[in-house]
Amino acid sequence: MRYRVTVADLGQSVPAQAGETVLSALLSHGVGFAYSCEAGNCGTCKCELVSGEILELEYSEHALSAPERARNIVLACRCRVLSDVVVRRLEAEDFEVHPFRTLRCRVAALERATHDVLRLRLEVLDGGPYVFSAGQFARLAFAFARGEERDYSMANAPGEPVLEFHIRVTDGGSLSARAAKQLQTGDEVRVTGPLGTAYLRARHAGPMLCVAGGTGLAPIRSIVSAALTDGFSHPLHFYFGVRAERDVYAEQELRRWAASHPNLRVHIVLSDPDGAPARDASPRRAGPVTEAVAADLADLAGFKVYVAGPPPMVDAVCALVRARGVGIRDIHADPFYPSGAGAGLSGAR
């Protein structure tokens, strides 16, 4: 049985086999549609189901919440077609599609930003130009780990000559642990992308809230840097949440930005300052980063919100800002899943 999948806001319609996913049908016929994990974990392919009968496959609650599903929001990668189907992209007015490229890069610099964060800078050798939107991510493949790939967010702003990634180094034999031990300056790295829809909406003329947890600083750094470079002059509240003092990094850069841009407010919040060694004692704000946001910002109507980091933190921030007046279309979230979290997911940051 053959049906049709139509993207209402694009006015494009493609054939689909019964049981084929909406995303597969669109991509196989060259329709530009945002996606990433293809496994119901990331939420990148969210869209509105306008009409049609579908069979929904399992997906993560972090990718699609119950309130969203109640509004007929679905994941294109999790919807099997059982009739003619019509969908609508959530933000057609801000939807950006960049050329999907594979770049051959070389390690230009390696730096331990903290005890468990590796700052990686790459020089593009060929395959460019690499065009992306601030807040997107790419898939990296290292020569020492053939057949393995992981997703990492660009920490640099678009247009900068060197690509920057922040890699959280975990224990054991994970790819990140091996990268910390084996990766050297001059090594080649393959970069494929860009991916993701939690990118800067540059046309937004209003206040902005950015919340980063851990290495979620990478995409948020890219977003804030790009916004400031483009002359963003509305209030910009930037919260960076980590566990303890030893987990704070890039602070000098953030403080320089704040000193140069009166509209930028930077807040560093420690969730467990007493749980680290005594030498890490700190006078900073303590507690969940959501508590700091809640204490500072009672009304968030009119804000665009960007959040990246551990899924529980991302969920908590999203719940808070929605309760304080932010519409679902104004929340752009990028939860960082651990490597191997879910079938088909190549490994998040």
LOKOLDREN-80998 format. One record per atom (N, C-alpha, C): residue in three letters; x, y, z. Coordinates in steps of 0.1 Angstrom, whole numbers, plus 5000, padded with zeros to 4 digits. Example, Ala and Ser with C-alpha at 12.3 -4.5 7.8 and 13.67 -1.06 7.14 Angstrom:
BEGIN
ala513249435078 ala512349555078 ala513249675078 ser512849785071 ser513749895071 ser512950005079 
//
This chain:
BEGIN
met500849885000 met500050005000 met500950125000 arg500650224992 arg501350344991 arg500450464995 tyr501050555003 tyr500350675008 tyr501250795004 arg500850905010 arg501551035008 arg501851105021 val502951155022 val503351235034 val503551385029 thr502751475035 thr502851615031 thr503351705042 val504251795039 val504651895049 val503952025045 ala502952055054 ala502052165050 ala502652295048 asp503652335057 asp504252465056 asp505152475044 leu505652365039 leu506552365027 leu505752345014 gly504552295015 gly503752265003 gly504352144995 gln505052055002 gln505751944995 gln505051814999 ser504951724990 ser504251594992 ser505151484986 val505351374993 val506151264988 val505451134990 pro505651034982 pro505050894984 pro505750824996 ala504950735002 ala505450665014 ala504850525014 gln505650425017 gln505150285019 gln504450275032 ala503450195033 ala502750165045 ala503850115055 gly503850175067 gly504750125077 gly506050205077 glu506350275067 glu507550365066 glu507350485076 thr508450525082 thr508350645090 thr508250775082 val507550865088 val507450995082 val508751055078 leu509751045087 leu511051105085 leu511751035073 ser511650895073 ser512350825062 ser511750855049 ala510450875048 ala509850905035 ala510251045030 leu510351145039 leu510751275035 leu512251285031 leu513051215039 leu514551225036 leu514851155023 ser514151035021 ser514450955009 ser514051024996 his513251134997 his512751204985 his513351344986 gly514351374994 gly515051494993 gly514451615000 val513451595009 val512851705016 val513651745028 gly514051865029 gly514751915040 gly513951905053 phe514451835063 phe513751815075 phe514751785086 ala514651865097 ala515551855108 ala515451715115 tyr516651655117 tyr516651525124 tyr518051505130 ser518151405139 ser519551375144 ser519651225147 cys519151185159 cys519351045164 cys518650935156 glu517450975151 glu516550875144 glu516050765153 ala516150785166 ala515750675175 ala514850725186 gly514250845185 gly513350895195 gly513950945208 asn515250975207 asn515951025219 asn516151175220 cys516351235209 cys516851375209 cys515751485207 gly514651455201 gly513551545199 gly513751645187 thr514851625180 thr515151715169 thr514051715158 cys513451605155 cys512451595144 cys510951625149 lys510751695160 lys509451725164 lys508651795153 cys507451765152 cys506551835142 cys505151815147 glu504251895141 glu502751885144 glu502151785135 leu501351695140 leu500551605132 leu499251675129 val499051715116 val497851785112 val496751685109 ser497051585102 ser496051485099 ser496651355095 gly495951245096 gly496451115092 gly496551015103 glu496650885099 glu496750785109 glu498150735110 ile498650725122 ile500050675123 ile500150575134 leu501250495134 leu501550405145 leu502850465152 glu502750505164 glu503950565171 glu504750455177 leu506050465175 leu507050375181 leu507450435194 glu508250355202 glu508650405215 glu509650525214 tyr509550615223 tyr510450725223 tyr510750775238 ser511750855239 ser512150895252 ser511251015257 glu510951015270 glu510151125275 glu510951255275 his512251245274 his513051365272 his512851425258 ala512551345249 ala512451395235 ala511051455232 leu510051395239 leu508651445237 leu507851425250 ser507351535255 ser506651535268 ser505151505265 ala504451465276 ala503051435275 ala502251555271 pro502551675277 pro501851795272 pro502051825257 glu503251795252 glu503451825238 glu502651725230 arg502651595234 arg501851495226 arg500351525226 ala499951585237 ala498451625238 ala498151725228 arg499151805224 arg498951905214 arg499251855200 asn499251725198 asn499551665185 asn500951685180 ile501851705189 ile503251715185 ile503751565185 val504451535174 val505051395173 val506451405169 leu507151285169 leu508451275164 leu508451205150 ala508851275140 ala508851215126 ala509551085125 cys510551065133 cys511350935132 cys510550825139 arg509550855147 arg508850745154 arg507450725149 cys507050785138 cys505650775133 cys505650685120 arg505050575121 arg504950485109 arg503650525102 val503650535089 val502550585081 val501550475079 leu500250505083 leu499150405080 leu498050465071 ser498250585067 ser497350655058 ser498050775052 asp497350845044 asp497950975040 asp498151065052 val499351125053 val499651205066 val500051345062 val499651435070 val500051575068 val500751625081 val501951675080 val502651735092 val502951875089 arg503251945100 arg503752085099 arg504952105108 arg506052165103 arg507152185111 arg506852295121 leu507452285133 leu507052365144 leu507452515142 glu508552535135 glu509052675134 glu509452695119 ala508552695111 ala508852715097 ala509552845094 glu509152945102 glu509753085099 glu511153085102 asp511653005111 asp513053005116 asp513852885112 phe513252795103 phe513852675100 phe515052695090 glu516252645094 glu517452665086 glu517952525082 val518352515070 val518952395065 val520352425059 his521352375065 his522752405060 his523252275052 pro524152295043 pro524652185036 pro525252085046 phe524951955044 phe525451845053 phe526751805047 arg527851825054 arg529151795049 arg529951705058 thr530951635052 thr531951565060 thr533251625058 leu533851675069 leu535051745068 leu536251665073 arg537351685067 arg538651625072 arg539351725079 cys539551705092 cys540151805101 cys541451755108 arg542151845113 arg543351815121 arg543351875134 val543751805145 val543751855158 val544751975159 ala544252095162 ala545152215163 ala545552235177 ala544752195187 ala545052215201 ala544252125210 leu544852085221 leu544152005231 leu544452075244 glu543452085252 glu543552145265 glu542652085276 arg543152055287 arg542352005298 arg541652135305 ala540352155302 ala539752265308 ala539452245323 thr539152125327 thr538952085341 thr539451945342 his539251885354 his539751755356 his539051645347 asp537851685342 asp537151585333 asp536651645321 val537151755316 val536651825304 val537851855295 leu537751795283 leu538851815273 leu538351915263 arg539152025261 arg538752125251 arg539552095238 leu538852065227 leu539452015215 leu539252125204 arg540252165197 arg540152265186 arg540652195174 leu539852215163 leu540152145150 leu540352245139 glu541352225131 glu541552295118 glu540952225107 val540152285098 val539552215087 val540552205076 leu540752085071 leu541752055060 leu541052065047 asp539951985046 asp539151995033 asp537751945036 gly536851975026 gly535451935028 gly534552055031 gly535152165034 gly534352285037 gly533852355025 pro533252475026 pro533152545039 pro532052485048 tyr532252495061 tyr531352435071 tyr530452545076 val529252545072 val528252645076 val527252575086 phe527152645098 phe526152595108 phe525552705115 ser524552675123 ser523952775132 ser524452755146 ala524652865153 ala525152855167 ala524152775175 gly524752675182 gly523952575190 gly523852445184 gln524252425172 gln524152285165 gln525352205169 phe525252075165 phe526351985168 phe526751905156 ala527851825158 ala528351745147 ala528751605152 arg528951515143 arg529351385146 arg530851365143 leu531651325153 leu533051315152 leu533551175152 ala534451145143 ala535151015142 ala536651035143 phe537250955153 phe538650965155 phe539350845148 ala540550875144 ala541350765136 ala541650645145 phe541850665158 phe542250555167 phe541050475171 ala539750515167 ala538550435171 ala537750415158 arg538150335150 arg537450315137 arg536150245139 gly535150305132 gly533750245134 gly532950315145 glu533550395153 glu532850465164 glu532750605161 glu531550665164 glu531350805163 glu530550855175 arg530750985178 arg530051045189 arg529651195185 asp528551235191 asp528051375188 asp528551475198 tyr529151585193 tyr529651695202 tyr529151825196 ser528851915204 ser528352045200 ser529552135197 met529352225186 met530352325183 met530252425194 ala531452465200 ala531552565210 ala531852705204 asn532352695192 asn532752825186 asn531552885179 ala531653015176 ala530553075168 ala530753045153 pro529653045145 pro529753025131 pro530753125125 gly531453085115 gly532353175108 gly533753175114 glu534053125126 glu535353125131 glu536153015124 pro537453035122 pro538252945114 pro538552805120 val538552805134 val538852685141 val537552635148 leu537252505146 leu536152435153 leu536552395167 glu535652425177 glu535952385191 glu534852295196 phe535352195204 phe534352095210 phe534852075224 his533852055233 his534152025247 his533751875250 ile534651795254 ile534451655256 ile534551625271 arg533451565276 arg533551525290 arg534151385291 val535251375298 val536051255299 val535551165310 thr534951055307 thr534450955317 thr535450845319 asp535250775330 asp536150665334 asp535950545325 gly536950455326 gly536850325319 gly537350335304 gly536750255296 gly537150245282 gly536350325272 ser535650425277 ser534750495268 ser535550575257 leu534950615247 leu535550685236 leu536250815241 ser535550885250 ser536051005256 ser537350985264 ala537350875272 ala538550835279 ala539750805270 arg539450735260 arg540550695250 arg540950825243 ala540050915240 ala540451035233 ala541351115242 ala541151125255 ala541951195264 ala543351145264 lys543451005263 lys544750945264 lys545550935251 gln544750915240 gln545450885227 gln545451005217 leu544551095218 leu544451205208 leu545651295210 gln546251335198 gln547451415199 gln547251525188 thr548051635191 thr548051745181 thr548551695167 gly547851725157 gly548151685143 gly547351565139 asp546651495148 asp545851375144 asp544651425135 glu544251335126 glu543051375118 glu541751325125 val540751415123 val539451385129 val538451415118 arg537451325116 arg536351345106 arg535151405113 val534651515108 val533551585113 val532451585103 thr531251545107 thr530051535099 thr528951615105 gly528351705097 gly527251785102 gly526951895093 pro526151995098 pro525652005112 pro524351935114 leu524051915127 leu522851855132 leu522251935143 gly520951915145 gly520251975157 gly519452095153 thr518352125161 thr517552235159 thr517452335171 ala518352305181 ala518352395193 ala519352505190 tyr519152575179 tyr520152675175 tyr519552815177 leu520452915176 leu520053055179 leu519053105168 arg517953155173 arg516953225165 arg517353375164 ala518053405154 ala518753535153 ala517753655151 arg516553625146 arg515553725144 arg514753765156 his514953695167 his514253725179 his514653865185 ala513653945187 ala513854085192 ala513254095206 gly513954035216 gly513454025229 gly514553965238 pro514253955251 pro515253895260 pro515453755258 met516653705263 met517053575261 met517553515274 leu517253385277 leu517753315288 leu518553195283 cys519753175287 cys520653065283 cys521052985296 val520852855296 val521252775308 val522052655303 ala523252645308 ala524152535305 ala524552455317 gly524552325315 gly524952235326 gly526152155321 gly527352165328 gly528552095325 gly529052125311 thr529252025302 thr529752055289 thr528652105280 gly527452125285 gly526352195278 gly526752335276 leu527852375282 leu528452515280 leu528852525265 ala529252425258 ala529652435244 ala528652495235 pro527452445233 pro526452505224 pro525952635230 ile525852655243 ile525452785249 ile526452885246 arg527752855248 arg528852945244 arg528752995230 ser528452895221 ser528352935207 ser527153025205 ile526053005211 ile524853085209 ile525153225215 val525653235227 val525853365233 val526953445225 ser527953375221 ser529053445213 ser528453505200 ala527653415193 ala527153465180 ala526153575182 ala525353565193 ala524353675195 ala525053805198 leu526053805206 leu526753925210 leu527553985198 thr528153895190 thr528853935178 thr527854005168 asp526653955167 asp525654015158 asp524954135164 gly525454185175 gly524854305181 gly523654295189 phe523354175194 phe522154155203 phe522254245215 ser521254325217 ser521254435227 ser520154415238 his519354315237 his518254295247 his518954225259 pro518254215270 pro518754145282 pro519054005279 leu520253955283 leu520753825281 leu521153765294 his520453665299 his520753605312 his521453465310 phe522653445314 phe523453325311 phe523753265325 tyr523253135327 tyr523453055339 tyr524252935335 phe525352915343 phe526252805340 phe526252715353 gly525652605353 gly525552515364 gly526452395364 val527252385374 val528152265376 val528052215390 arg528752105392 arg528652035406 arg529452115416 ala530752145414 ala531652205424 ala532552295417 glu533352365425 glu534252475420 glu535252415410 arg535652295412 arg536652235402 arg536052205388 asp534752215387 asp534152185374 asp533852315366 val534152435372 val533952555365 val535152575355 tyr534752615343 tyr535752645333 tyr535252765324 ala536152825316 ala535952935307 ala535353055314 glu535553065327 glu534953175335 glu535553315330 gln536853315328 gln537453445325 gln536853505312 glu536653415302 glu536053455290 glu534653505292 leu533853435300 leu532453475302 leu532453615309 arg533353635319 arg533453765326 arg533853875316 arg534753845307 arg535153945297 arg533953985289 trp533153885285 trp532053915277 trp531054005284 ala530853975297 ala529954055305 ala530454195307 ala531754215309 ala532354345311 ala532154435298 ser532154365286 ser532054435274 ser530654455269 his529754385275 his528354395270 his527454415282 pro526954535285 pro526154565297 pro524854485298 asn524354435286 asn523154355286 asn523254215291 leu524554165292 leu524754025296 leu525054015311 arg524253915317 arg524453885331 arg524953735332 val526053715338 val526553575339 val526453525353 his525853405355 his525753355368 his526353205368 ile527253185377 ile527753045379 ile527252985392 val526652865391 val525952805402 val526452665405 leu526752635417 leu527352505421 leu526152425428 ser525952305422 ser524852225428 ser525252155440 asp526552125442 asp526952045454 asp528352095458 pro528452215462 pro529852275465 pro530452205477 asp529752135486 asp530252075498 asp530651925495 gly530251875483 gly530551735480 gly531851715474 ala532651815471 ala533951805465 ala535051825476 pro536251795474 pro537351815484 pro537351965489 ala537851975501 ala537752105508 ala538452215501 arg539452185493 arg540152285485 arg539152355475 asp538052285472 asp537152345463 asp536052435469 ala536252465482 ala535252545489 ala535052675481 ser533752715480 ser533552835471 ser532352915477 pro532453055475 pro531453145480 pro530353165470 arg530353085459 arg529353105448 arg527953065453 arg526953095444 arg525653055447 arg525552905446 ala524752845455 ala524752695456 ala523252645454 gly523252525449 gly521952465447 gly521652435433 pro520552375429 pro520152355415 pro520152485407 val520552475395 val520652605387 val519152655385 thr518152565385 thr516852615384 thr516352705395 glu516952675407 glu516552765419 glu517052905417 ala518252915411 ala518853045408 ala518053125398 val517653055387 val516853115377 val515453155383 ala514853065391 ala513553105397 ala513653225406 ala514753235413 ala514953345423 ala515153475416 asp515753475404 asp516053595397 asp515053645387 leu514253555381 leu513353585370 leu511953535372 ala511153625377 ala509753585381 ala508853565368 asp509153655358 asp508253655347 asp509153645334 leu508953535327 leu509753505315 leu508953525302 ala507853585302 ala507053605290 ala507853685280 gly507953645268 gly508653715257 gly510053675256 phe510553585264 phe511953535263 phe512053415253 lys513253405247 lys513653285240 lys514553215250 val514453085252 val515253015261 val516052905254 tyr517352895257 tyr518152795252 tyr518852715264 val518752585264 val519252505275 val519852385270 ala521052355276 ala521852235271 ala522552175283 gly522552035284 gly523251975295 gly522551845299 pro522751795311 pro522151665315 pro520651665314 pro520051555309 pro518551555307 pro517751595319 pro518051555331 pro517251595343 pro517251745344 met518451815342 met518551955344 met517752025333 val517851975320 val517152025309 val515652025311 asp515151905316 asp513751895319 asp513251985330 ala514052005340 ala513652095351 ala513652245346 val514552285338 val514552415333 val513352445324 cys513152345315 cys511952355306 cys510652365314 ala510452285324 ala509252295332 ala509152425339 leu510252485344 leu510252605351 leu509852725342 val510452725330 val510252845321 val508852835315 arg508352715313 arg506952705308 arg505952755318 ala506252725331 ala505352775342 ala505452925344 arg506552985338 arg506653135340 arg506453205327 gly505653145318 gly505253225306 gly505853205293 val506853105292 val507553085279 val506752975271 gly506453015259 gly505752915250 gly506652805245 ile506052695242 ile506852575238 ile507752605226 arg507252695217 arg508052725205 arg509252815208 asp509252875220 asp510352965224 asp511352895233 ile511252755234 ile512252685242 ile513052595233 his514352605233 his515252525224 his516152445233 ala515952315234 ala516652235244 ala517452135237 asp518652105243 asp519552005238 asp520051925250 pro519351815253 pro519751725264 pro520951645260 phe521951635268 phe523151555265 phe523051415271 tyr522851315263 tyr522751175268 tyr524151115269 pro524351025278 pro525550945279 pro525750855267 ser526950825264 ser527250735252 ser526450605253 gly525750575241 gly525050455240 gly523650455246 ala523150575250 ala521850585256 ala520750565246 gly520350445242 gly519250425233 gly519750365220 ala519050275215 ala519350215202 ala519350315191 gly520450315183 gly520450405172 gly521150535175 leu521350565188 leu521950695191 leu523450675191 ser524150745183 ser525650725182 ser526450775194 gly525750845203 gly526450885215 gly526451035216 ala525751085226 ala525751235228 ala526851275237 arg526851405239 arg528051475245 arg528151445260 
//
